[in-house]
């Protein structure tokens, strides 16, 4: 089913433009507000991968569409929302759109948290305010999470994933299934571990690539 026809069957989507190649898409992105880009990988002149790299951090949410499955690994390394293989069925297309919507909603919440500059945690039945910039790292402990600050740690009855969704991703990064760290609190990284103060935190192999991309390396 053609993308334009799929778009017409999903509520809440407005088509900003339909482009014939990457250069035309780049012009639209530079002149219009676009939240979601449905991008073919194989295009004349410039591939979809090239376009995404050219956009850098200013890119909208992206769902790749392609007739081949071989590009999946490279596609997800670019942090795209989803990867659709043609022909695309309507239920699968809706699933990709829902994922994009969830990401947009999460980004809005993230901005709100950053503007406030603090979060509230329920520690032993008491709601306590913690400044975002005071958080060093978070550690999963079964059904609980320890939120570490320079002064003490707070124990929260929650999953690490649920807390991760509420923290600004610009300041925090998952480095292990049991740890999230504040990027600007990292003292040094050595032999697959992170040091924050006197604490050594393991970095899982599955998270090393993303961590390296986020670090401001000289």
MODELLER restraints for C-alpha pairs under 7 A, 6 or more apart:
rsr = mdl.restraints
at = mdl.atoms
rsr.add(forms.Gaussian(group=physical.xy_distance, feature=features.Distance(at['CA:1:A'], at['CA:87:A']), mean=6.21, stdev=0.5))
rsr.add(forms.Gaussian(group=physical.xy_distance, feature=features.Distance(at['CA:1:A'], at['CA:88:A']), mean=5.97, stdev=0.5))
rsr.add(forms.Gaussian(group=physical.xy_distance, feature=features.Distance(at['CA:1:A'], at['CA:89:A']), mean=6.61, stdev=0.5))
rsr.add(forms.Gaussian(group=physical.xy_distance, feature=features.Distance(at['CA:6:A'], at['CA:90:A']), mean=6.28, stdev=0.5))
rsr.add(forms.Gaussian(group=physical.xy_distance, feature=features.Distance(at['CA:7:A'], at['CA:13:A']), mean=6.67, stdev=0.5))
rsr.add(forms.Gaussian(group=physical.xy_distance, feature=features.Distance(at['CA:19:A'], at['CA:25:A']), mean=5.58, stdev=0.5))
rsr.add(forms.Gaussian(group=physical.xy_distance, feature=features.Distance(at['CA:21:A'], at['CA:43:A']), mean=5.94, stdev=0.5))
rsr.add(forms.Gaussian(group=physical.xy_distance, feature=features.Distance(at['CA:21:A'], at['CA:44:A']), mean=6.22, stdev=0.5))
rsr.add(forms.Gaussian(group=physical.xy_distance, feature=features.Distance(at['CA:22:A'], at['CA:43:A']), mean=6.87, stdev=0.5))
rsr.add(forms.Gaussian(group=physical.xy_distance, feature=features.Distance(at['CA:22:A'], at['CA:46:A']), mean=5.80, stdev=0.5))
rsr.add(forms.Gaussian(group=physical.xy_distance, feature=features.Distance(at['CA:22:A'], at['CA:48:A']), mean=6.96, stdev=0.5))
rsr.add(forms.Gaussian(group=physical.xy_distance, feature=features.Distance(at['CA:22:A'], at['CA:51:A']), mean=6.38, stdev=0.5))
rsr.add(forms.Gaussian(group=physical.xy_distance, feature=features.Distance(at['CA:34:A'], at['CA:60:A']), mean=6.31, stdev=0.5))
rsr.add(forms.Gaussian(group=physical.xy_distance, feature=features.Distance(at['CA:35:A'], at['CA:60:A']), mean=5.20, stdev=0.5))
rsr.add(forms.Gaussian(group=physical.xy_distance, feature=features.Distance(at['CA:35:A'], at['CA:61:A']), mean=6.03, stdev=0.5))
rsr.add(forms.Gaussian(group=physical.xy_distance, feature=features.Distance(at['CA:36:A'], at['CA:60:A']), mean=5.62, stdev=0.5))
rsr.add(forms.Gaussian(group=physical.xy_distance, feature=features.Distance(at['CA:36:A'], at['CA:61:A']), mean=4.73, stdev=0.5))
rsr.add(forms.Gaussian(group=physical.xy_distance, feature=features.Distance(at['CA:36:A'], at['CA:62:A']), mean=5.73, stdev=0.5))
rsr.add(forms.Gaussian(group=physical.xy_distance, feature=features.Distance(at['CA:37:A'], at['CA:60:A']), mean=6.43, stdev=0.5))
rsr.add(forms.Gaussian(group=physical.xy_distance, feature=features.Distance(at['CA:37:A'], at['CA:61:A']), mean=6.11, stdev=0.5))
rsr.add(forms.Gaussian(group=physical.xy_distance, feature=features.Distance(at['CA:37:A'], at['CA:62:A']), mean=4.79, stdev=0.5))
rsr.add(forms.Gaussian(group=physical.xy_distance, feature=features.Distance(at['CA:37:A'], at['CA:63:A']), mean=6.27, stdev=0.5))
rsr.add(forms.Gaussian(group=physical.xy_distance, feature=features.Distance(at['CA:38:A'], at['CA:62:A']), mean=6.04, stdev=0.5))
rsr.add(forms.Gaussian(group=physical.xy_distance, feature=features.Distance(at['CA:38:A'], at['CA:63:A']), mean=5.01, stdev=0.5))
rsr.add(forms.Gaussian(group=physical.xy_distance, feature=features.Distance(at['CA:38:A'], at['CA:64:A']), mean=5.97, stdev=0.5))
rsr.add(forms.Gaussian(group=physical.xy_distance, feature=features.Distance(at['CA:38:A'], at['CA:65:A']), mean=6.78, stdev=0.5))
rsr.add(forms.Gaussian(group=physical.xy_distance, feature=features.Distance(at['CA:39:A'], at['CA:48:A']), mean=6.24, stdev=0.5))
rsr.add(forms.Gaussian(group=physical.xy_distance, feature=features.Distance(at['CA:39:A'], at['CA:62:A']), mean=6.85, stdev=0.5))
rsr.add(forms.Gaussian(group=physical.xy_distance, feature=features.Distance(at['CA:39:A'], at['CA:63:A']), mean=6.16, stdev=0.5))
rsr.add(forms.Gaussian(group=physical.xy_distance, feature=features.Distance(at['CA:39:A'], at['CA:64:A']), mean=4.86, stdev=0.5))
rsr.add(forms.Gaussian(group=physical.xy_distance, feature=features.Distance(at['CA:39:A'], at['CA:65:A']), mean=5.80, stdev=0.5))
rsr.add(forms.Gaussian(group=physical.xy_distance, feature=features.Distance(at['CA:40:A'], at['CA:48:A']), mean=5.83, stdev=0.5))
rsr.add(forms.Gaussian(group=physical.xy_distance, feature=features.Distance(at['CA:40:A'], at['CA:64:A']), mean=5.73, stdev=0.5))
rsr.add(forms.Gaussian(group=physical.xy_distance, feature=features.Distance(at['CA:40:A'], at['CA:65:A']), mean=4.75, stdev=0.5))
rsr.add(forms.Gaussian(group=physical.xy_distance, feature=features.Distance(at['CA:40:A'], at['CA:66:A']), mean=5.63, stdev=0.5))
rsr.add(forms.Gaussian(group=physical.xy_distance, feature=features.Distance(at['CA:41:A'], at['CA:47:A']), mean=5.48, stdev=0.5))
rsr.add(forms.Gaussian(group=physical.xy_distance, feature=features.Distance(at['CA:41:A'], at['CA:48:A']), mean=4.10, stdev=0.5))
rsr.add(forms.Gaussian(group=physical.xy_distance, feature=features.Distance(at['CA:41:A'], at['CA:49:A']), mean=6.35, stdev=0.5))
rsr.add(forms.Gaussian(group=physical.xy_distance, feature=features.Distance(at['CA:41:A'], at['CA:64:A']), mean=6.60, stdev=0.5))
rsr.add(forms.Gaussian(group=physical.xy_distance, feature=features.Distance(at['CA:41:A'], at['CA:65:A']), mean=6.59, stdev=0.5))
rsr.add(forms.Gaussian(group=physical.xy_distance, feature=features.Distance(at['CA:41:A'], at['CA:66:A']), mean=5.91, stdev=0.5))
rsr.add(forms.Gaussian(group=physical.xy_distance, feature=features.Distance(at['CA:42:A'], at['CA:48:A']), mean=6.38, stdev=0.5))
rsr.add(forms.Gaussian(group=physical.xy_distance, feature=features.Distance(at['CA:61:A'], at['CA:80:A']), mean=6.71, stdev=0.5))
rsr.add(forms.Gaussian(group=physical.xy_distance, feature=features.Distance(at['CA:61:A'], at['CA:81:A']), mean=6.43, stdev=0.5))
rsr.add(forms.Gaussian(group=physical.xy_distance, feature=features.Distance(at['CA:61:A'], at['CA:100:A']), mean=6.81, stdev=0.5))
rsr.add(forms.Gaussian(group=physical.xy_distance, feature=features.Distance(at['CA:62:A'], at['CA:80:A']), mean=5.14, stdev=0.5))
rsr.add(forms.Gaussian(group=physical.xy_distance, feature=features.Distance(at['CA:62:A'], at['CA:81:A']), mean=5.68, stdev=0.5))
rsr.add(forms.Gaussian(group=physical.xy_distance, feature=features.Distance(at['CA:63:A'], at['CA:80:A']), mean=6.05, stdev=0.5))
rsr.add(forms.Gaussian(group=physical.xy_distance, feature=features.Distance(at['CA:63:A'], at['CA:81:A']), mean=5.48, stdev=0.5))
rsr.add(forms.Gaussian(group=physical.xy_distance, feature=features.Distance(at['CA:63:A'], at['CA:82:A']), mean=4.82, stdev=0.5))
rsr.add(forms.Gaussian(group=physical.xy_distance, feature=features.Distance(at['CA:63:A'], at['CA:83:A']), mean=5.74, stdev=0.5))
rsr.add(forms.Gaussian(group=physical.xy_distance, feature=features.Distance(at['CA:64:A'], at['CA:82:A']), mean=6.37, stdev=0.5))
rsr.add(forms.Gaussian(group=physical.xy_distance, feature=features.Distance(at['CA:64:A'], at['CA:83:A']), mean=4.77, stdev=0.5))
rsr.add(forms.Gaussian(group=physical.xy_distance, feature=features.Distance(at['CA:64:A'], at['CA:84:A']), mean=6.03, stdev=0.5))
rsr.add(forms.Gaussian(group=physical.xy_distance, feature=features.Distance(at['CA:65:A'], at['CA:83:A']), mean=6.04, stdev=0.5))
rsr.add(forms.Gaussian(group=physical.xy_distance, feature=features.Distance(at['CA:65:A'], at['CA:84:A']), mean=4.75, stdev=0.5))
rsr.add(forms.Gaussian(group=physical.xy_distance, feature=features.Distance(at['CA:65:A'], at['CA:85:A']), mean=5.87, stdev=0.5))
rsr.add(forms.Gaussian(group=physical.xy_distance, feature=features.Distance(at['CA:65:A'], at['CA:86:A']), mean=6.86, stdev=0.5))
rsr.add(forms.Gaussian(group=physical.xy_distance, feature=features.Distance(at['CA:66:A'], at['CA:84:A']), mean=6.42, stdev=0.5))
rsr.add(forms.Gaussian(group=physical.xy_distance, feature=features.Distance(at['CA:66:A'], at['CA:85:A']), mean=5.11, stdev=0.5))
rsr.add(forms.Gaussian(group=physical.xy_distance, feature=features.Distance(at['CA:66:A'], at['CA:86:A']), mean=5.82, stdev=0.5))
rsr.add(forms.Gaussian(group=physical.xy_distance, feature=features.Distance(at['CA:67:A'], at['CA:85:A']), mean=5.38, stdev=0.5))
rsr.add(forms.Gaussian(group=physical.xy_distance, feature=features.Distance(at['CA:67:A'], at['CA:86:A']), mean=4.80, stdev=0.5))
rsr.add(forms.Gaussian(group=physical.xy_distance, feature=features.Distance(at['CA:68:A'], at['CA:85:A']), mean=6.36, stdev=0.5))
rsr.add(forms.Gaussian(group=physical.xy_distance, feature=features.Distance(at['CA:69:A'], at['CA:85:A']), mean=6.50, stdev=0.5))
rsr.add(forms.Gaussian(group=physical.xy_distance, feature=features.Distance(at['CA:72:A'], at['CA:83:A']), mean=6.78, stdev=0.5))
rsr.add(forms.Gaussian(group=physical.xy_distance, feature=features.Distance(at['CA:81:A'], at['CA:99:A']), mean=6.80, stdev=0.5))
rsr.add(forms.Gaussian(group=physical.xy_distance, feature=features.Distance(at['CA:81:A'], at['CA:100:A']), mean=6.18, stdev=0.5))
rsr.add(forms.Gaussian(group=physical.xy_distance, feature=features.Distance(at['CA:82:A'], at['CA:96:A']), mean=5.92, stdev=0.5))
rsr.add(forms.Gaussian(group=physical.xy_distance, feature=features.Distance(at['CA:106:A'], at['CA:165:A']), mean=6.96, stdev=0.5))
rsr.add(forms.Gaussian(group=physical.xy_distance, feature=features.Distance(at['CA:110:A'], at['CA:166:A']), mean=6.48, stdev=0.5))
rsr.add(forms.Gaussian(group=physical.xy_distance, feature=features.Distance(at['CA:110:A'], at['CA:167:A']), mean=6.32, stdev=0.5))
rsr.add(forms.Gaussian(group=physical.xy_distance, feature=features.Distance(at['CA:110:A'], at['CA:168:A']), mean=4.82, stdev=0.5))
rsr.add(forms.Gaussian(group=physical.xy_distance, feature=features.Distance(at['CA:113:A'], at['CA:168:A']), mean=6.87, stdev=0.5))
rsr.add(forms.Gaussian(group=physical.xy_distance, feature=features.Distance(at['CA:114:A'], at['CA:168:A']), mean=6.48, stdev=0.5))
rsr.add(forms.Gaussian(group=physical.xy_distance, feature=features.Distance(at['CA:117:A'], at['CA:131:A']), mean=5.97, stdev=0.5))
rsr.add(forms.Gaussian(group=physical.xy_distance, feature=features.Distance(at['CA:117:A'], at['CA:132:A']), mean=5.55, stdev=0.5))
rsr.add(forms.Gaussian(group=physical.xy_distance, feature=features.Distance(at['CA:118:A'], at['CA:129:A']), mean=6.63, stdev=0.5))
rsr.add(forms.Gaussian(group=physical.xy_distance, feature=features.Distance(at['CA:118:A'], at['CA:130:A']), mean=5.49, stdev=0.5))
rsr.add(forms.Gaussian(group=physical.xy_distance, feature=features.Distance(at['CA:118:A'], at['CA:131:A']), mean=4.16, stdev=0.5))
rsr.add(forms.Gaussian(group=physical.xy_distance, feature=features.Distance(at['CA:118:A'], at['CA:132:A']), mean=4.81, stdev=0.5))
rsr.add(forms.Gaussian(group=physical.xy_distance, feature=features.Distance(at['CA:119:A'], at['CA:129:A']), mean=5.78, stdev=0.5))
rsr.add(forms.Gaussian(group=physical.xy_distance, feature=features.Distance(at['CA:119:A'], at['CA:130:A']), mean=5.44, stdev=0.5))
rsr.add(forms.Gaussian(group=physical.xy_distance, feature=features.Distance(at['CA:119:A'], at['CA:131:A']), mean=6.45, stdev=0.5))
rsr.add(forms.Gaussian(group=physical.xy_distance, feature=features.Distance(at['CA:119:A'], at['CA:132:A']), mean=6.57, stdev=0.5))
rsr.add(forms.Gaussian(group=physical.xy_distance, feature=features.Distance(at['CA:120:A'], at['CA:127:A']), mean=6.11, stdev=0.5))
rsr.add(forms.Gaussian(group=physical.xy_distance, feature=features.Distance(at['CA:120:A'], at['CA:128:A']), mean=5.36, stdev=0.5))
rsr.add(forms.Gaussian(group=physical.xy_distance, feature=features.Distance(at['CA:120:A'], at['CA:129:A']), mean=4.45, stdev=0.5))
rsr.add(forms.Gaussian(group=physical.xy_distance, feature=features.Distance(at['CA:120:A'], at['CA:130:A']), mean=6.10, stdev=0.5))
rsr.add(forms.Gaussian(group=physical.xy_distance, feature=features.Distance(at['CA:121:A'], at['CA:127:A']), mean=5.49, stdev=0.5))
rsr.add(forms.Gaussian(group=physical.xy_distance, feature=features.Distance(at['CA:121:A'], at['CA:128:A']), mean=5.34, stdev=0.5))
rsr.add(forms.Gaussian(group=physical.xy_distance, feature=features.Distance(at['CA:121:A'], at['CA:129:A']), mean=6.50, stdev=0.5))
rsr.add(forms.Gaussian(group=physical.xy_distance, feature=features.Distance(at['CA:121:A'], at['CA:156:A']), mean=6.64, stdev=0.5))
rsr.add(forms.Gaussian(group=physical.xy_distance, feature=features.Distance(at['CA:122:A'], at['CA:128:A']), mean=6.27, stdev=0.5))
rsr.add(forms.Gaussian(group=physical.xy_distance, feature=features.Distance(at['CA:122:A'], at['CA:156:A']), mean=6.02, stdev=0.5))
rsr.add(forms.Gaussian(group=physical.xy_distance, feature=features.Distance(at['CA:123:A'], at['CA:154:A']), mean=6.04, stdev=0.5))
rsr.add(forms.Gaussian(group=physical.xy_distance, feature=features.Distance(at['CA:123:A'], at['CA:155:A']), mean=5.59, stdev=0.5))
rsr.add(forms.Gaussian(group=physical.xy_distance, feature=features.Distance(at['CA:123:A'], at['CA:156:A']), mean=5.63, stdev=0.5))
rsr.add(forms.Gaussian(group=physical.xy_distance, feature=features.Distance(at['CA:134:A'], at['CA:149:A']), mean=5.58, stdev=0.5))
rsr.add(forms.Gaussian(group=physical.xy_distance, feature=features.Distance(at['CA:134:A'], at['CA:150:A']), mean=6.95, stdev=0.5))
rsr.add(forms.Gaussian(group=physical.xy_distance, feature=features.Distance(at['CA:135:A'], at['CA:147:A']), mean=6.90, stdev=0.5))
rsr.add(forms.Gaussian(group=physical.xy_distance, feature=features.Distance(at['CA:135:A'], at['CA:148:A']), mean=5.93, stdev=0.5))
rsr.add(forms.Gaussian(group=physical.xy_distance, feature=features.Distance(at['CA:135:A'], at['CA:149:A']), mean=4.78, stdev=0.5))
rsr.add(forms.Gaussian(group=physical.xy_distance, feature=features.Distance(at['CA:135:A'], at['CA:182:A']), mean=6.76, stdev=0.5))
rsr.add(forms.Gaussian(group=physical.xy_distance, feature=features.Distance(at['CA:136:A'], at['CA:148:A']), mean=5.58, stdev=0.5))
rsr.add(forms.Gaussian(group=physical.xy_distance, feature=features.Distance(at['CA:136:A'], at['CA:149:A']), mean=5.31, stdev=0.5))
rsr.add(forms.Gaussian(group=physical.xy_distance, feature=features.Distance(at['CA:136:A'], at['CA:181:A']), mean=6.28, stdev=0.5))
rsr.add(forms.Gaussian(group=physical.xy_distance, feature=features.Distance(at['CA:136:A'], at['CA:182:A']), mean=5.45, stdev=0.5))
rsr.add(forms.Gaussian(group=physical.xy_distance, feature=features.Distance(at['CA:136:A'], at['CA:185:A']), mean=5.96, stdev=0.5))
rsr.add(forms.Gaussian(group=physical.xy_distance, feature=features.Distance(at['CA:137:A'], at['CA:147:A']), mean=6.39, stdev=0.5))
rsr.add(forms.Gaussian(group=physical.xy_distance, feature=features.Distance(at['CA:137:A'], at['CA:148:A']), mean=5.46, stdev=0.5))
rsr.add(forms.Gaussian(group=physical.xy_distance, feature=features.Distance(at['CA:137:A'], at['CA:180:A']), mean=5.59, stdev=0.5))
rsr.add(forms.Gaussian(group=physical.xy_distance, feature=features.Distance(at['CA:137:A'], at['CA:181:A']), mean=4.15, stdev=0.5))
rsr.add(forms.Gaussian(group=physical.xy_distance, feature=features.Distance(at['CA:137:A'], at['CA:182:A']), mean=5.69, stdev=0.5))
rsr.add(forms.Gaussian(group=physical.xy_distance, feature=features.Distance(at['CA:138:A'], at['CA:145:A']), mean=6.61, stdev=0.5))
rsr.add(forms.Gaussian(group=physical.xy_distance, feature=features.Distance(at['CA:138:A'], at['CA:146:A']), mean=5.62, stdev=0.5))
rsr.add(forms.Gaussian(group=physical.xy_distance, feature=features.Distance(at['CA:138:A'], at['CA:147:A']), mean=4.66, stdev=0.5))
rsr.add(forms.Gaussian(group=physical.xy_distance, feature=features.Distance(at['CA:138:A'], at['CA:148:A']), mean=5.94, stdev=0.5))
rsr.add(forms.Gaussian(group=physical.xy_distance, feature=features.Distance(at['CA:138:A'], at['CA:179:A']), mean=5.61, stdev=0.5))
rsr.add(forms.Gaussian(group=physical.xy_distance, feature=features.Distance(at['CA:138:A'], at['CA:180:A']), mean=5.11, stdev=0.5))
rsr.add(forms.Gaussian(group=physical.xy_distance, feature=features.Distance(at['CA:138:A'], at['CA:181:A']), mean=6.31, stdev=0.5))
rsr.add(forms.Gaussian(group=physical.xy_distance, feature=features.Distance(at['CA:139:A'], at['CA:145:A']), mean=5.49, stdev=0.5))
rsr.add(forms.Gaussian(group=physical.xy_distance, feature=features.Distance(at['CA:139:A'], at['CA:146:A']), mean=5.08, stdev=0.5))
rsr.add(forms.Gaussian(group=physical.xy_distance, feature=features.Distance(at['CA:139:A'], at['CA:147:A']), mean=6.64, stdev=0.5))
rsr.add(forms.Gaussian(group=physical.xy_distance, feature=features.Distance(at['CA:139:A'], at['CA:178:A']), mean=5.57, stdev=0.5))
rsr.add(forms.Gaussian(group=physical.xy_distance, feature=features.Distance(at['CA:139:A'], at['CA:179:A']), mean=4.80, stdev=0.5))
rsr.add(forms.Gaussian(group=physical.xy_distance, feature=features.Distance(at['CA:139:A'], at['CA:180:A']), mean=6.78, stdev=0.5))
rsr.add(forms.Gaussian(group=physical.xy_distance, feature=features.Distance(at['CA:140:A'], at['CA:146:A']), mean=6.42, stdev=0.5))
rsr.add(forms.Gaussian(group=physical.xy_distance, feature=features.Distance(at['CA:140:A'], at['CA:160:A']), mean=5.87, stdev=0.5))
rsr.add(forms.Gaussian(group=physical.xy_distance, feature=features.Distance(at['CA:140:A'], at['CA:178:A']), mean=4.74, stdev=0.5))
rsr.add(forms.Gaussian(group=physical.xy_distance, feature=features.Distance(at['CA:140:A'], at['CA:179:A']), mean=6.40, stdev=0.5))
rsr.add(forms.Gaussian(group=physical.xy_distance, feature=features.Distance(at['CA:143:A'], at['CA:157:A']), mean=6.21, stdev=0.5))
rsr.add(forms.Gaussian(group=physical.xy_distance, feature=features.Distance(at['CA:143:A'], at['CA:158:A']), mean=6.13, stdev=0.5))
rsr.add(forms.Gaussian(group=physical.xy_distance, feature=features.Distance(at['CA:143:A'], at['CA:159:A']), mean=6.23, stdev=0.5))
rsr.add(forms.Gaussian(group=physical.xy_distance, feature=features.Distance(at['CA:144:A'], at['CA:155:A']), mean=6.57, stdev=0.5))
rsr.add(forms.Gaussian(group=physical.xy_distance, feature=features.Distance(at['CA:144:A'], at['CA:156:A']), mean=5.50, stdev=0.5))
rsr.add(forms.Gaussian(group=physical.xy_distance, feature=features.Distance(at['CA:144:A'], at['CA:157:A']), mean=4.50, stdev=0.5))
rsr.add(forms.Gaussian(group=physical.xy_distance, feature=features.Distance(at['CA:144:A'], at['CA:158:A']), mean=5.32, stdev=0.5))
rsr.add(forms.Gaussian(group=physical.xy_distance, feature=features.Distance(at['CA:144:A'], at['CA:159:A']), mean=6.39, stdev=0.5))
rsr.add(forms.Gaussian(group=physical.xy_distance, feature=features.Distance(at['CA:145:A'], at['CA:155:A']), mean=5.74, stdev=0.5))
rsr.add(forms.Gaussian(group=physical.xy_distance, feature=features.Distance(at['CA:145:A'], at['CA:156:A']), mean=5.17, stdev=0.5))
rsr.add(forms.Gaussian(group=physical.xy_distance, feature=features.Distance(at['CA:145:A'], at['CA:157:A']), mean=6.45, stdev=0.5))
rsr.add(forms.Gaussian(group=physical.xy_distance, feature=features.Distance(at['CA:145:A'], at['CA:158:A']), mean=6.21, stdev=0.5))
rsr.add(forms.Gaussian(group=physical.xy_distance, feature=features.Distance(at['CA:145:A'], at['CA:159:A']), mean=6.56, stdev=0.5))
rsr.add(forms.Gaussian(group=physical.xy_distance, feature=features.Distance(at['CA:145:A'], at['CA:160:A']), mean=6.31, stdev=0.5))
rsr.add(forms.Gaussian(group=physical.xy_distance, feature=features.Distance(at['CA:146:A'], at['CA:153:A']), mean=6.08, stdev=0.5))
rsr.add(forms.Gaussian(group=physical.xy_distance, feature=features.Distance(at['CA:146:A'], at['CA:154:A']), mean=5.50, stdev=0.5))
rsr.add(forms.Gaussian(group=physical.xy_distance, feature=features.Distance(at['CA:146:A'], at['CA:155:A']), mean=4.62, stdev=0.5))
rsr.add(forms.Gaussian(group=physical.xy_distance, feature=features.Distance(at['CA:146:A'], at['CA:156:A']), mean=6.32, stdev=0.5))
rsr.add(forms.Gaussian(group=physical.xy_distance, feature=features.Distance(at['CA:147:A'], at['CA:153:A']), mean=5.27, stdev=0.5))
rsr.add(forms.Gaussian(group=physical.xy_distance, feature=features.Distance(at['CA:147:A'], at['CA:154:A']), mean=5.04, stdev=0.5))
rsr.add(forms.Gaussian(group=physical.xy_distance, feature=features.Distance(at['CA:147:A'], at['CA:155:A']), mean=6.39, stdev=0.5))
rsr.add(forms.Gaussian(group=physical.xy_distance, feature=features.Distance(at['CA:148:A'], at['CA:154:A']), mean=6.57, stdev=0.5))
rsr.add(forms.Gaussian(group=physical.xy_distance, feature=features.Distance(at['CA:171:A'], at['CA:182:A']), mean=5.77, stdev=0.5))
rsr.add(forms.Gaussian(group=physical.xy_distance, feature=features.Distance(at['CA:171:A'], at['CA:183:A']), mean=5.75, stdev=0.5))
rsr.add(forms.Gaussian(group=physical.xy_distance, feature=features.Distance(at['CA:172:A'], at['CA:180:A']), mean=6.61, stdev=0.5))
rsr.add(forms.Gaussian(group=physical.xy_distance, feature=features.Distance(at['CA:172:A'], at['CA:181:A']), mean=5.58, stdev=0.5))
rsr.add(forms.Gaussian(group=physical.xy_distance, feature=features.Distance(at['CA:172:A'], at['CA:182:A']), mean=4.51, stdev=0.5))
rsr.add(forms.Gaussian(group=physical.xy_distance, feature=features.Distance(at['CA:172:A'], at['CA:183:A']), mean=5.60, stdev=0.5))
rsr.add(forms.Gaussian(group=physical.xy_distance, feature=features.Distance(at['CA:173:A'], at['CA:180:A']), mean=5.52, stdev=0.5))
rsr.add(forms.Gaussian(group=physical.xy_distance, feature=features.Distance(at['CA:173:A'], at['CA:181:A']), mean=5.62, stdev=0.5))
rsr.add(forms.Gaussian(group=physical.xy_distance, feature=features.Distance(at['CA:173:A'], at['CA:182:A']), mean=6.64, stdev=0.5))
rsr.add(forms.Gaussian(group=physical.xy_distance, feature=features.Distance(at['CA:173:A'], at['CA:183:A']), mean=6.70, stdev=0.5))
rsr.add(forms.Gaussian(group=physical.xy_distance, feature=features.Distance(at['CA:174:A'], at['CA:180:A']), mean=4.32, stdev=0.5))
rsr.add(forms.Gaussian(group=physical.xy_distance, feature=features.Distance(at['CA:174:A'], at['CA:181:A']), mean=6.52, stdev=0.5))
rsr.add(forms.Gaussian(group=physical.xy_distance, feature=features.Distance(at['CA:175:A'], at['CA:203:A']), mean=5.09, stdev=0.5))
rsr.add(forms.Gaussian(group=physical.xy_distance, feature=features.Distance(at['CA:175:A'], at['CA:204:A']), mean=6.15, stdev=0.5))
rsr.add(forms.Gaussian(group=physical.xy_distance, feature=features.Distance(at['CA:175:A'], at['CA:207:A']), mean=5.30, stdev=0.5))
rsr.add(forms.Gaussian(group=physical.xy_distance, feature=features.Distance(at['CA:176:A'], at['CA:202:A']), mean=6.75, stdev=0.5))
rsr.add(forms.Gaussian(group=physical.xy_distance, feature=features.Distance(at['CA:176:A'], at['CA:203:A']), mean=5.52, stdev=0.5))
rsr.add(forms.Gaussian(group=physical.xy_distance, feature=features.Distance(at['CA:176:A'], at['CA:204:A']), mean=5.04, stdev=0.5))
rsr.add(forms.Gaussian(group=physical.xy_distance, feature=features.Distance(at['CA:176:A'], at['CA:207:A']), mean=6.74, stdev=0.5))
rsr.add(forms.Gaussian(group=physical.xy_distance, feature=features.Distance(at['CA:185:A'], at['CA:196:A']), mean=6.20, stdev=0.5))
rsr.add(forms.Gaussian(group=physical.xy_distance, feature=features.Distance(at['CA:186:A'], at['CA:194:A']), mean=6.74, stdev=0.5))
rsr.add(forms.Gaussian(group=physical.xy_distance, feature=features.Distance(at['CA:186:A'], at['CA:195:A']), mean=6.14, stdev=0.5))
rsr.add(forms.Gaussian(group=physical.xy_distance, feature=features.Distance(at['CA:186:A'], at['CA:196:A']), mean=5.12, stdev=0.5))
rsr.add(forms.Gaussian(group=physical.xy_distance, feature=features.Distance(at['CA:187:A'], at['CA:195:A']), mean=5.59, stdev=0.5))
rsr.add(forms.Gaussian(group=physical.xy_distance, feature=features.Distance(at['CA:187:A'], at['CA:196:A']), mean=5.37, stdev=0.5))
rsr.add(forms.Gaussian(group=physical.xy_distance, feature=features.Distance(at['CA:187:A'], at['CA:197:A']), mean=6.87, stdev=0.5))
rsr.add(forms.Gaussian(group=physical.xy_distance, feature=features.Distance(at['CA:188:A'], at['CA:194:A']), mean=6.03, stdev=0.5))
rsr.add(forms.Gaussian(group=physical.xy_distance, feature=features.Distance(at['CA:188:A'], at['CA:195:A']), mean=5.45, stdev=0.5))
rsr.add(forms.Gaussian(group=physical.xy_distance, feature=features.Distance(at['CA:189:A'], at['CA:195:A']), mean=6.25, stdev=0.5))
rsr.add(forms.Gaussian(group=physical.xy_distance, feature=features.Distance(at['CA:192:A'], at['CA:202:A']), mean=6.31, stdev=0.5))
rsr.add(forms.Gaussian(group=physical.xy_distance, feature=features.Distance(at['CA:192:A'], at['CA:203:A']), mean=5.37, stdev=0.5))
rsr.add(forms.Gaussian(group=physical.xy_distance, feature=features.Distance(at['CA:193:A'], at['CA:200:A']), mean=6.39, stdev=0.5))
rsr.add(forms.Gaussian(group=physical.xy_distance, feature=features.Distance(at['CA:193:A'], at['CA:201:A']), mean=5.44, stdev=0.5))
rsr.add(forms.Gaussian(group=physical.xy_distance, feature=features.Distance(at['CA:193:A'], at['CA:202:A']), mean=4.47, stdev=0.5))
rsr.add(forms.Gaussian(group=physical.xy_distance, feature=features.Distance(at['CA:193:A'], at['CA:203:A']), mean=5.30, stdev=0.5))
rsr.add(forms.Gaussian(group=physical.xy_distance, feature=features.Distance(at['CA:194:A'], at['CA:200:A']), mean=5.64, stdev=0.5))
rsr.add(forms.Gaussian(group=physical.xy_distance, feature=features.Distance(at['CA:194:A'], at['CA:201:A']), mean=4.97, stdev=0.5))
rsr.add(forms.Gaussian(group=physical.xy_distance, feature=features.Distance(at['CA:194:A'], at['CA:202:A']), mean=6.29, stdev=0.5))
rsr.add(forms.Gaussian(group=physical.xy_distance, feature=features.Distance(at['CA:194:A'], at['CA:203:A']), mean=6.86, stdev=0.5))
rsr.add(forms.Gaussian(group=physical.xy_distance, feature=features.Distance(at['CA:195:A'], at['CA:201:A']), mean=6.24, stdev=0.5))
